[in-house]
Amino acid sequence: MGADPGRRVSLIDPSLFKGGGEAEAEGGAGRPFGAYANTAAPSGVGFKDLRRQTIVTIVLLALATVANLAFVVSGGLLDPESEAYGLASLGYLVFAAIGFVGMMVWFYRATRNARAISNGLQTTPGWAVGYFFIPILSLFRPYRTMSEIWRSAITPLTWKSQNDPITLRLWWGGWLLGAIAGSIASGVEGTSGPITWAATLIGAAADILFCVLAWRIAEAQVVNRDQSVFD
């Protein structure tokens, strides 16, 4: 039981971006900025099988990882003023941007599914994406969003009692560590050096962990959807 197959869900739905004041109006004070709980019983409305989107996201992240590795290698072999180096840099930027967009689409749709099969979730689909762009909040809110998505997929009706798997914690730790190392490397080494390589490999490992989590979530959401709606 799910949404009308002909229905299309837009990537940006303004009604799903709720500020702190709107959150209080909908569900009371004390909720996190930009989030509100869906307290209605799950109905399955708005649910869409995420497996195809997950495959697309995995492919895009794989391409971004390969482009990143090629760019780091080129930094140690090519003249930074050469045309080949410029093309490698452009390729890295393009594929990194496309991979990130694919990941944001996945977060939006996964959060929408989670709210369709579970109740009590704090994060809206819009803010699942928005938190990545807000200083300070971007350090911990995306992890909390992924935690809600994971737990609601595994046990939609009792998700609050579930613990996060070590894979999820390693993914977010790798994401943050890779980003920090990359920032340090760009200021100290440029595009080649031990810190750059460390940041690249840590980032690649984090992407692999995300892909594992994303696929398991996509499958679990489909398997547990009917149970959450009918029970």
Backbone as JSON, one array per atom type, in Angstrom:
{
  "sequence": "MGADPGRRVSLIDPSLFKGGGEAEAEGGAGRPFGAYANTAAPSGVGFKDLRRQTIVTIVLLALATVANLAFVVSGGLLDPESEAYGLASLGYLVFAAIGFVGMMVWFYRATRNARAISNGLQTTPGWAVGYFFIPILSLFRPYRTMSEIWRSAITPLTWKSQNDPITLRLWWGGWLLGAIAGSIASGVEGTSGPITWAATLIGAAADILFCVLAWRIAEAQVVNRDQSVFD",
  "N": [[0.84, -1.19, 0.0], [0.77, 2.11, -0.94], [1.83, 5.29, -2.27], [0.03, 6.91, -4.97], [0.95, 5.61, -8.06], [1.25, 7.36, -10.16], [1.86, 9.72, -9.08], [4.06, 12.45, -8.56], [6.89, 13.42, -6.73], [8.15, 16.44, -5.81], [11.48, 17.78, -5.63], [12.0, 20.0, -4.01], [9.94, 21.07, -1.62], [8.28, 23.67, -0.41], [6.55, 23.72, 1.79], [7.54, 21.88, 3.5], [9.68, 22.95, 4.79], [10.11, 24.1, 7.82], [10.33, 26.65, 10.12], [11.64, 27.5, 13.42], [9.58, 28.83, 14.87], [7.26, 28.1, 13.46], [7.36, 25.4, 13.9], [6.74, 25.24, 16.61], [4.15, 26.19, 16.55], [2.88, 24.12, 15.24], [3.35, 21.84, 16.79], [4.09, 22.42, 19.4], [6.25, 23.88, 21.94], [9.84, 23.65, 22.42], [10.96, 21.97, 20.53], [13.59, 21.04, 18.19], [15.31, 23.57, 16.25], [13.93, 24.24, 13.1], [12.61, 21.8, 12.81], [9.97, 19.43, 13.25], [7.73, 17.2, 14.89], [6.13, 14.4, 13.38], [3.14, 13.49, 14.38], [0.9, 12.11, 13.7], [-0.68, 8.95, 12.96], [1.2, 6.6, 11.02], [0.59, 6.49, 7.53], [1.48, 5.68, 5.1], [1.25, 7.32, 2.95], [2.75, 9.14, 0.38], [4.95, 7.55, 0.24], [7.68, 6.11, -1.53], [9.33, 3.69, -3.42], [12.68, 3.4, -2.77], [14.86, 2.18, -3.87], [15.79, 2.3, -6.56], [16.63, 4.99, -6.77], [18.62, 4.85, -4.87], [20.52, 3.19, -6.07], [21.29, 4.85, -8.19], [22.42, 6.94, -6.72], [24.6, 5.62, -5.49], [26.15, 4.98, -7.75], [26.78, 7.57, -8.65], [28.27, 8.56, -6.48], [30.4, 6.79, -6.57], [31.59, 7.5, -9.01], [32.34, 10.1, -8.34], [34.24, 9.56, -6.37], [36.22, 8.2, -7.83], [36.96, 10.27, -9.58], [37.99, 12.06, -7.73], [40.22, 10.64, -6.73], [41.71, 10.49, -9.11], [42.26, 13.17, -9.48], [43.87, 13.77, -7.25], [46.07, 12.12, -7.76], [46.94, 13.28, -10.16], [47.8, 15.68, -9.18], [50.31, 15.16, -8.16], [51.75, 14.44, -10.37], [51.4, 16.1, -12.58], [52.0, 19.33, -14.08], [50.81, 22.1, -12.33], [50.02, 24.22, -13.92], [49.35, 23.18, -16.32], [47.28, 22.09, -19.09], [46.14, 19.55, -18.85], [46.1, 19.15, -16.11], [44.27, 21.1, -15.39], [41.95, 20.07, -16.59], [41.62, 17.72, -15.11], [41.1, 18.81, -12.62], [38.72, 20.18, -13.13], [37.06, 18.01, -13.83], [36.98, 16.65, -11.38], [35.64, 18.55, -9.75], [33.14, 18.73, -11.03], [32.11, 16.07, -10.91], [32.16, 15.68, -8.15], [30.27, 17.56, -7.31], [27.95, 16.6, -8.59], [27.73, 14.08, -7.38], [27.26, 14.86, -4.72], [24.81, 16.19, -4.96], [23.21, 14.02, -5.74], [23.31, 12.56, -3.38], [21.97, 14.31, -1.64], [19.4, 14.3, -2.76], [18.75, 11.67, -2.2], [18.68, 11.74, 0.64], [16.5, 13.47, 1.02], [14.32, 12.01, -0.09], [14.47, 9.62, 1.36], [13.94, 10.5, 3.95], [11.35, 11.44, 3.6], [10.05, 9.02, 3.07], [10.51, 7.76, 5.53], [8.92, 9.27, 7.27], [6.5, 8.58, 6.28], [6.09, 5.96, 7.04], [6.54, 5.82, 9.74], [5.92, 7.34, 12.96], [6.5, 10.34, 14.94], [8.98, 11.28, 14.14], [11.48, 13.81, 13.97], [12.75, 15.35, 11.98], [12.14, 17.04, 8.92], [11.72, 16.36, 5.37], [12.76, 18.51, 3.83], [14.48, 19.85, 5.64], [16.24, 17.82, 6.17], [17.97, 17.97, 4.07], [18.67, 20.69, 4.23], [20.13, 20.99, 6.64], [22.74, 20.27, 6.06], [23.92, 22.54, 5.11], [24.09, 24.48, 7.02], [26.08, 26.19, 9.25], [27.65, 24.81, 12.17], [25.21, 23.35, 12.93], [25.44, 21.56, 10.87], [27.33, 19.83, 11.73], [26.27, 17.89, 13.36], [23.48, 17.48, 13.02], [22.85, 16.21, 10.46], [23.73, 13.61, 11.02], [21.94, 12.86, 13.04], [19.6, 12.9, 11.57], [20.07, 10.82, 9.72], [20.19, 8.76, 11.54], [17.52, 8.65, 12.47], [16.27, 7.94, 10.07], [17.43, 5.41, 9.58], [16.71, 3.87, 11.91], [13.89, 4.01, 11.86], [13.41, 2.66, 9.52], [14.25, 0.05, 10.04], [12.72, -0.82, 12.3], [9.78, 0.3, 12.15], [7.62, 0.89, 13.94], [8.6, 0.87, 16.5], [10.84, 2.47, 16.59], [12.17, 4.34, 18.18], [13.3, 3.01, 20.29], [15.47, 1.72, 19.33], [19.01, 1.23, 18.75], [21.78, 2.99, 17.27], [23.66, 1.56, 14.59], [27.11, 0.5, 14.48], [28.19, 0.96, 12.0], [26.9, 3.25, 11.06], [27.86, 5.2, 12.8], [30.58, 5.1, 12.24], [30.5, 5.95, 9.59], [29.65, 8.68, 9.8], [31.67, 9.72, 11.43], [33.88, 9.32, 9.73], [33.1, 10.97, 7.61], [33.2, 13.56, 8.79], [35.91, 13.64, 9.68], [37.28, 13.31, 7.24], [36.5, 15.66, 5.93], [37.63, 17.63, 7.6], [40.37, 16.97, 7.44], [40.73, 17.39, 4.72], [40.35, 20.17, 4.53], [42.53, 21.07, 6.01], [44.62, 20.05, 4.45], [44.3, 21.43, 2.03], [45.17, 23.95, 2.7], [47.78, 23.56, 3.47], [49.2, 21.67, 1.86], [48.27, 21.86, -0.75], [47.35, 20.19, -3.6], [48.44, 17.67, -3.39], [50.0, 15.26, -1.32], [50.72, 13.75, 1.92], [48.66, 14.34, 3.81], [46.6, 15.11, 2.13], [46.19, 12.72, 0.72], [45.38, 11.11, 2.85], [42.98, 12.38, 3.58], [41.52, 11.96, 1.24], [41.31, 9.13, 1.08], [40.01, 8.56, 3.49], [37.62, 9.91, 3.05], [36.68, 8.42, 0.87], [36.27, 5.94, 2.1], [34.24, 6.66, 3.87], [32.21, 7.24, 2.05], [31.74, 4.71, 0.99], [30.72, 3.38, 3.24], [28.41, 4.89, 3.59], [27.0, 4.16, 1.28], [26.51, 1.45, 1.79], [24.82, 1.66, 4.05], [22.73, 3.16, 2.92], [21.64, 1.42, 0.98], [20.75, -0.73, 2.57], [18.85, 0.58, 4.1], [17.02, 1.39, 2.11], [16.03, -1.09, 1.21], [14.96, -2.11, 3.62], [12.96, -0.25, 4.21], [11.06, -0.78, 2.22], [10.39, -3.46, 2.79], [9.32, -3.26, 5.38], [7.26, -1.46, 5.16], [4.44, -2.09, 4.72], [3.8, -3.41, 7.09], [4.06, -1.35, 9.0], [1.99, 0.33, 8.3], [-0.4, -1.15, 8.45], [-0.44, -2.4, 10.93]],
  "CA": [[0.0, 0.0, 0.0], [1.65, 3.26, -1.01], [1.31, 6.44, -2.97], [-0.41, 6.74, -6.35], [2.14, 5.47, -8.92], [1.38, 8.5, -11.08], [2.2, 10.93, -8.36], [5.46, 12.83, -8.6], [7.29, 14.19, -5.56], [9.16, 17.42, -6.18], [12.64, 17.78, -4.76], [11.88, 21.08, -3.05], [8.57, 21.35, -1.23], [8.41, 24.73, 0.59], [5.77, 23.47, 2.99], [8.28, 20.97, 4.38], [10.68, 23.73, 5.52], [9.43, 24.76, 8.93], [11.21, 27.32, 11.05], [11.39, 27.18, 14.81], [8.28, 29.32, 15.29], [6.24, 27.27, 12.84], [7.38, 24.1, 14.56], [6.01, 25.34, 17.87], [2.74, 26.34, 16.25], [2.34, 22.83, 14.81], [3.43, 20.74, 17.74], [4.46, 22.83, 20.74], [7.6, 24.41, 22.12], [10.88, 22.73, 22.86], [11.49, 21.14, 19.45], [14.78, 21.62, 17.58], [15.11, 24.54, 15.18], [13.72, 23.7, 11.76], [12.1, 20.43, 12.8], [8.76, 19.18, 14.03], [7.41, 15.77, 14.89], [4.88, 13.97, 12.76], [2.52, 12.72, 15.45], [-0.2, 11.31, 13.18], [-0.34, 7.55, 12.68], [1.72, 6.46, 9.67], [-0.42, 6.06, 6.56], [2.11, 5.24, 3.87], [1.07, 8.33, 1.9], [4.01, 9.78, 0.01], [6.04, 6.57, 0.19], [8.14, 5.71, -2.85], [10.44, 2.74, -3.39], [13.91, 4.18, -2.86], [15.99, 1.36, -4.31], [16.35, 2.8, -7.81], [17.36, 6.21, -6.45], [19.82, 4.46, -4.13], [21.51, 2.72, -7.05], [21.8, 6.04, -8.88], [23.29, 7.66, -5.79], [25.82, 4.84, -5.34], [26.94, 5.16, -8.98], [27.3, 8.95, -8.67], [29.32, 8.67, -5.47], [31.54, 6.03, -7.07], [32.23, 8.35, -10.01], [32.97, 11.22, -7.63], [35.42, 9.03, -5.7], [37.24, 7.96, -8.87], [37.42, 11.57, -10.05], [38.81, 12.62, -6.66], [41.5, 9.93, -6.75], [42.44, 10.91, -10.32], [42.73, 14.54, -9.26], [44.98, 13.72, -6.29], [47.21, 11.54, -8.49], [47.41, 14.27, -11.13], [48.49, 16.74, -8.46], [51.7, 14.79, -7.96], [52.38, 14.09, -11.64], [51.24, 17.11, -13.62], [52.27, 20.73, -13.79], [49.55, 22.78, -12.01], [49.66, 25.18, -14.96], [49.09, 22.47, -17.57], [45.87, 21.89, -19.47], [45.7, 18.27, -18.32], [45.78, 19.34, -14.69], [43.03, 21.86, -15.35], [40.84, 19.16, -16.91], [41.45, 16.83, -13.96], [40.47, 19.61, -11.57], [37.33, 20.42, -13.54], [36.35, 16.75, -13.71], [36.76, 16.39, -9.97], [34.61, 19.46, -9.24], [31.85, 18.38, -11.62], [31.61, 14.8, -10.37], [31.91, 15.86, -6.72], [29.0, 18.28, -7.18], [26.87, 15.7, -8.99], [27.6, 13.07, -6.33], [26.65, 15.48, -3.55], [23.39, 16.41, -5.28], [22.56, 12.71, -5.67], [23.19, 12.22, -1.96], [20.92, 15.15, -1.06], [18.12, 13.76, -3.23], [18.51, 10.45, -1.43], [18.27, 12.13, 1.99], [15.15, 14.03, 0.96], [13.33, 10.96, -0.33], [14.51, 8.66, 2.46], [13.24, 11.12, 5.08], [9.93, 11.44, 3.26], [9.58, 7.64, 3.29], [10.53, 7.47, 6.96], [7.77, 9.92, 7.88], [5.3, 7.9, 5.79], [5.92, 4.65, 7.68], [6.75, 5.93, 11.19], [5.54, 8.63, 13.52], [7.39, 10.87, 15.96], [10.26, 11.74, 13.61], [11.64, 15.24, 14.15], [13.28, 16.05, 10.82], [11.36, 17.04, 7.7], [12.56, 16.12, 4.19], [13.49, 19.71, 3.45], [15.57, 20.11, 6.57], [17.24, 16.75, 6.03], [18.94, 18.54, 3.13], [19.11, 22.0, 4.68], [21.1, 20.94, 7.74], [24.1, 20.14, 5.54], [24.43, 23.84, 4.69], [24.03, 25.43, 8.12], [27.23, 26.03, 10.15], [27.45, 24.2, 13.48], [24.21, 22.29, 12.83], [25.9, 20.56, 9.9], [28.26, 18.91, 12.38], [25.59, 16.8, 14.08], [22.1, 17.23, 12.62], [22.73, 15.17, 9.44], [23.86, 12.3, 11.66], [20.68, 12.56, 13.72], [18.63, 12.59, 10.52], [20.36, 9.48, 9.23], [19.82, 7.85, 12.62], [16.07, 8.5, 12.42], [15.94, 7.18, 8.85], [17.84, 4.02, 9.78], [15.92, 3.19, 12.94], [12.5, 3.89, 11.42], [13.37, 1.66, 8.45], [14.43, -1.28, 10.62], [11.53, -1.1, 13.12], [8.99, 1.53, 12.01], [6.69, 1.17, 15.03], [9.33, 0.99, 17.77], [12.16, 2.95, 16.17], [12.83, 5.13, 19.22], [14.0, 2.12, 21.23], [16.6, 1.11, 18.64], [20.32, 1.89, 18.82], [22.45, 3.17, 15.99], [24.71, 0.57, 14.33], [28.47, 1.03, 14.42], [28.43, 1.42, 10.63], [26.42, 4.62, 10.95], [28.78, 6.07, 13.54], [31.83, 5.17, 11.48], [30.25, 6.78, 8.41], [29.66, 10.11, 10.11], [33.0, 10.06, 11.89], [34.72, 9.43, 8.55], [32.68, 12.16, 6.86], [33.75, 14.75, 9.46], [37.36, 13.58, 9.67], [37.73, 13.57, 5.88], [36.3, 17.08, 5.63], [38.62, 18.39, 8.36], [41.68, 16.71, 6.85], [40.76, 18.05, 3.41], [40.54, 21.6, 4.74], [43.93, 21.27, 6.42], [45.49, 19.75, 3.32], [44.22, 22.49, 1.02], [45.92, 25.1, 3.15], [49.17, 23.2, 3.76], [49.85, 20.88, 0.82], [47.74, 22.05, -2.09], [46.57, 19.05, -4.12], [49.16, 16.41, -3.27], [50.75, 15.13, -0.08], [50.17, 12.71, 2.8], [47.38, 14.73, 4.4], [45.63, 15.06, 1.03], [45.87, 11.32, 0.48], [44.6, 10.62, 3.99], [41.62, 12.93, 3.46], [40.86, 11.3, 0.1], [40.99, 7.74, 1.42], [38.98, 8.57, 4.54], [36.37, 10.29, 2.39], [36.22, 7.28, 0.07], [35.75, 4.94, 3.03], [32.95, 7.16, 4.37], [31.24, 7.08, 0.97], [31.4, 3.29, 0.91], [29.85, 3.09, 4.37], [27.11, 5.49, 3.31], [26.32, 3.34, 0.27], [26.03, 0.25, 2.48], [23.69, 2.06, 4.86], [21.64, 3.61, 2.05], [20.99, 0.27, 0.37], [20.04, -1.48, 3.61], [17.67, 1.38, 4.45], [16.06, 1.33, 1.0], [15.39, -2.4, 1.25], [14.18, -2.25, 4.85], [11.75, 0.58, 4.1], [10.08, -1.5, 1.4], [9.97, -4.67, 3.5], [8.57, -2.95, 6.6], [6.23, -0.45, 4.9], [3.08, -2.57, 4.94], [3.63, -3.72, 8.5], [3.89, -0.12, 9.77], [0.73, 0.96, 7.94], [-1.56, -1.96, 8.8], [-0.42, -2.84, 12.33]],
  "C": [[0.87, 1.23, 0.0], [0.99, 4.38, -1.76], [0.86, 6.05, -4.35], [0.8, 6.67, -7.24], [2.33, 6.67, -9.84], [1.82, 9.77, -10.4], [3.68, 11.2, -8.43], [5.78, 13.71, -7.42], [8.39, 15.15, -5.96], [10.29, 17.42, -5.17], [12.53, 18.84, -3.67], [10.4, 21.36, -2.8], [8.6, 22.38, -0.12], [7.65, 24.44, 1.87], [6.48, 22.57, 3.98], [9.41, 21.66, 5.12], [9.96, 24.51, 6.6], [10.47, 25.4, 9.83], [10.83, 26.98, 12.47], [10.02, 27.61, 15.27], [7.16, 28.49, 14.73], [6.18, 25.91, 13.5], [6.59, 24.14, 15.86], [4.53, 25.46, 17.62], [2.1, 25.01, 15.9], [2.32, 21.82, 15.93], [3.87, 21.12, 19.13], [5.9, 23.25, 20.83], [8.56, 23.3, 22.47], [11.43, 21.85, 21.78], [12.7, 21.81, 18.83], [14.42, 22.6, 16.48], [14.93, 23.83, 13.85], [13.18, 22.31, 11.72], [10.81, 20.36, 13.6], [8.39, 17.72, 13.87], [6.13, 15.51, 14.12], [4.2, 13.01, 13.73], [1.35, 11.88, 14.96], [0.27, 9.88, 12.91], [0.16, 7.42, 11.25], [0.68, 5.9, 8.72], [0.18, 5.51, 5.29], [1.99, 6.24, 2.74], [2.4, 9.03, 1.64], [5.18, 8.83, -0.09], [6.38, 6.23, -1.26], [9.35, 4.8, -2.71], [11.75, 3.48, -3.7], [15.06, 3.42, -3.51], [16.61, 1.85, -5.61], [17.17, 4.08, -7.57], [18.65, 5.88, -5.7], [20.9, 3.96, -5.07], [22.13, 3.9, -7.79], [22.78, 6.79, -7.98], [24.62, 6.93, -5.6], [26.73, 5.02, -6.55], [27.56, 6.56, -9.0], [28.42, 9.14, -7.65], [30.58, 7.91, -5.89], [32.31, 6.85, -8.1], [32.96, 9.52, -9.36], [34.25, 10.76, -6.94], [36.56, 8.78, -6.69], [37.82, 9.28, -9.36], [38.33, 12.22, -9.0], [40.18, 11.97, -6.62], [42.35, 10.36, -7.94], [43.02, 12.31, -10.13], [43.93, 14.57, -8.32], [46.23, 13.16, -6.97], [47.8, 12.56, -9.45], [48.17, 15.4, -10.44], [49.95, 16.44, -8.23], [52.45, 14.52, -9.24], [52.39, 15.22, -12.67], [51.62, 18.5, -13.13], [50.93, 21.42, -13.5], [49.1, 23.78, -13.06], [49.26, 24.5, -16.27], [47.59, 22.32, -17.81], [45.32, 20.6, -18.89], [45.32, 18.38, -16.85], [44.47, 20.11, -14.54], [41.81, 20.99, -15.63], [40.56, 18.21, -15.75], [40.74, 17.56, -12.82], [39.0, 19.85, -11.88], [36.49, 19.15, -13.4], [36.02, 16.42, -12.27], [35.62, 17.26, -9.42], [33.22, 19.07, -9.75], [31.28, 17.11, -10.99], [31.35, 14.89, -8.86], [30.57, 16.55, -6.49], [27.82, 17.37, -7.51], [26.64, 14.62, -7.91], [26.92, 13.63, -5.09], [25.17, 15.73, -3.77], [22.62, 15.09, -5.19], [22.34, 12.28, -4.23], [22.08, 13.02, -1.29], [19.53, 14.7, -1.5], [17.76, 12.51, -2.44], [18.03, 10.8, -0.02], [16.84, 12.66, 2.0], [14.11, 12.92, 0.85], [13.3, 9.93, 0.79], [13.78, 9.21, 3.68], [11.74, 11.16, 4.83], [9.32, 10.05, 3.48], [9.49, 7.33, 4.78], [9.31, 8.06, 7.66], [6.45, 9.29, 7.41], [5.03, 6.59, 6.51], [6.1, 4.68, 9.19], [6.2, 7.26, 11.68], [6.54, 9.05, 14.59], [8.73, 11.36, 15.45], [10.32, 13.27, 13.65], [11.99, 15.98, 12.86], [12.36, 15.93, 9.62], [12.27, 16.75, 6.51], [13.39, 17.34, 3.78], [14.68, 20.0, 4.34], [16.61, 19.0, 6.6], [18.34, 17.19, 5.08], [19.53, 19.82, 3.69], [20.17, 21.97, 5.76], [22.54, 20.83, 7.24], [24.73, 21.51, 5.24], [24.45, 24.88, 5.8], [25.22, 25.19, 9.06], [26.8, 25.55, 11.53], [26.44, 23.06, 13.39], [24.65, 21.19, 11.88], [26.86, 19.55, 10.52], [27.55, 17.74, 13.06], [24.17, 16.5, 13.6], [21.97, 16.21, 11.48], [22.87, 13.75, 10.02], [22.55, 11.91, 12.34], [19.59, 12.21, 12.71], [18.82, 11.18, 10.01], [19.98, 8.43, 10.27], [18.32, 7.59, 12.62], [15.65, 7.66, 11.21], [16.25, 5.7, 9.05], [16.9, 3.3, 10.74], [14.47, 3.0, 12.53], [12.36, 2.87, 10.29], [13.43, 0.24, 9.01], [13.21, -1.7, 11.43], [10.65, 0.14, 13.13], [8.16, 1.89, 13.23], [7.39, 1.37, 16.37], [10.73, 1.56, 17.56], [12.91, 3.7, 17.28], [13.64, 4.27, 20.19], [15.23, 1.47, 20.6], [17.88, 1.91, 18.83], [20.92, 2.03, 17.43], [23.53, 2.1, 15.79], [26.07, 1.25, 14.25], [28.79, 1.56, 13.03], [28.02, 2.87, 10.46], [27.38, 5.58, 11.65], [30.11, 6.2, 12.82], [31.67, 6.04, 10.23], [30.35, 8.26, 8.76], [31.02, 10.56, 10.64], [33.97, 10.22, 10.72], [34.4, 10.65, 7.73], [33.31, 13.42, 7.47], [35.27, 14.78, 9.4], [37.92, 13.87, 8.28], [37.61, 15.03, 5.51], [37.34, 17.95, 6.34], [40.01, 18.22, 7.76], [41.8, 17.38, 5.49], [40.98, 19.53, 3.53], [41.97, 21.92, 5.15], [44.86, 21.09, 5.24], [45.48, 20.87, 2.29], [45.02, 23.72, 1.41], [47.4, 24.83, 3.34], [49.88, 22.57, 2.56], [49.39, 21.21, -0.59], [46.94, 20.82, -2.51], [47.28, 17.71, -4.01], [49.99, 16.4, -2.0], [50.07, 14.12, 0.83], [48.83, 13.07, 3.43], [46.28, 14.68, 3.35], [45.21, 13.62, 0.76], [45.03, 10.74, 1.61], [43.15, 11.1, 3.91], [40.84, 12.23, 2.35], [40.43, 9.89, 0.45], [39.93, 7.66, 2.52], [37.62, 8.93, 3.94], [35.79, 9.16, 1.56], [35.62, 6.2, 0.96], [34.38, 5.36, 3.57], [31.87, 7.0, 3.31], [30.8, 5.62, 0.84], [30.45, 2.9, 2.04], [28.46, 3.69, 4.16], [26.32, 4.64, 2.31], [25.75, 2.06, 0.88], [24.78, 0.57, 3.29], [22.48, 2.4, 3.99], [20.89, 2.42, 1.44], [20.19, -0.54, 1.39], [18.78, -0.74, 4.04], [16.61, 1.27, 3.37], [15.32, 0.0, 1.0], [14.48, -2.55, 2.47], [12.9, -1.43, 4.8], [10.67, -0.13, 3.3], [9.53, -2.71, 2.14], [9.03, -4.34, 4.65], [7.44, -1.95, 6.38], [4.83, -0.94, 5.26], [2.81, -2.87, 6.41], [3.33, -2.45, 9.3], [2.53, 0.51, 9.51], [-0.47, 0.19, 8.48], [-1.59, -2.36, 10.28], [-0.98, -1.76, 13.26]]
}
